[in-house]
Amino acid sequence: MKTLPILILIAAALGNSGLAYAAKSKCEFSQNTVDDSTGERTIQTEFDTVTTAMSTGESEANGAISVLMTGGQKYLAIKFDATEHFRLPDEFAGHEDPNWDPAYRDFLDDLLGDTAIFPVGSTARLDLDDQTSVTLARDEHLRVRTHYAEPGQSVSSRDGKTESAKKLVGFLAKMASTDVDVNSDASRHYTVATKAVLKYPIDAEAEDLLRRAVVTGIRIEARDRYYAMTWRSTSRQIVGWSDKSYLKIRDAMHCIDEAAGR
Amino acid sequence: MKMKTLITVLTMALASFSASDSWAASCKYQWDTNNYRTGEKVLWSRWVMNKRMITTGVYGLLSGVLEGDNRYLALQTVTYNEHTKSRPTKEEIDSAMVIPDNAKLSILMADGSTFDLFAEHGVIGDTSVIVNGAELDKDFQMGREDGYTYKSYAVVKFPLDDAAIAALKGQLATDMRLHATGKNYDISFGSKPSDKIQEVLACIPPLD
């Protein structure tokens, strides 16, 4: 009977160690098709989550990765879900209903239009544990749809997230500071949620590194901002890149090779 | 006679067991790997933090680094000290923390002298934007003014040679100033001279 708590402790310890992660024995694909006209084959692994569930909201992104191969070219695909906050400009703060002010509509248009444009050449920087990085660059332009919530509302109620998710964020906010009335402060801010699926061509050097290196985080560049999936050693961030996520990239590469018959 | 010899030997042993030796025995490493491109050994000691500086909004963390045959003092700076009313543009984000090539780190030593190190490569810090009251970051929620705060992060490596290591191990330090583009970052070790630089330097293994 005494051994049960010990076993639980050992299992918990393993959960935080490298032993807990086993390479995928079975590869799963979201796409595996051949174009009838060109004969080109497209294979994509299922997205695998690479971040912890909690978010600071500080332009941090919760994300997942997959590897796509089409026409013989491999891509790293990154799916992320980020929430950002924007302060209501002073000039509109006193308005009872600023919707009637054209300048206010311009502010909203800018807010939404600026947040999620990923031009050709914009990068994803993958940080490695040897303290170097590898940079991938986009080969196509992408604008994604964003969702926003006005002050006092939450994006989660607009885009269908669960009440429990909202409560978790509220709880974490209160945990972060007992001095600040989060609800009151938050009521002065817009919240913009961005969901995107981005793909980056992988060249030979990057492919070699992604098979061998320990990736410690990804920084995604958009036209007007950055999104980060990272775990910084300042110990000040509660969101992060999961320790073993680099293995998921290796797994995805391996699965693509296997499916491609290499 | 035998007792006298024993005491002499013990005294000599204690004298040779310097503080840095005791640190070296307990060194832990943040990163212990090889450079994936060159195959060189990469060893970064655990970050050691200076005193928290609420007034300047600058945190400084130090690491002793070995990369191949090169030794470095690495400085990680994290700052919260910019405020704007409107959300910063990308250009403003990219220029929030720029540490140029050959940037100088001035270390004020306990005897009042200054020892300078120079960065191997420049760094553009990663900056994220925080909105007061809407984010879950503990550090900035300290009664900052309403608006946006920049949180910038950079790691800069300063090459060390034998002379620099000897000089830095020779005495305690009180303050550091990182000379960046457009601004300087002042990092204090607190009210008393500190041995934190010696602590991380002791974790750099000797060259073969």
Interface residues (C-beta under 8 A of the other chain):
Chain A: S55 T56 G57 E58 S59 E60 E84 H85 F86 R87 P89 D90 L128 D129 D130 Q131 T132 V169 L172 A173 M175 A176 S177 D179 V180 D181 V182 S184 D185 A186 R188 H189 T191 L209 R212 A213 V214 R219 R223 D224 R225 Y226 A228 R232 S233 T234 R236 Q237 I238
Chain B: Q30 W31 T33 N34 N35 Y36 R37 V42 W44 W47 Y59 L61 Q76 V78 K85 S86 R87 T89 K90 I93 D126 S128 V129 I130 V131 N132 G133 A134 E135 L136 D137 K138 D139 Q141 D146 G147 Y148 K151 Y153 V155
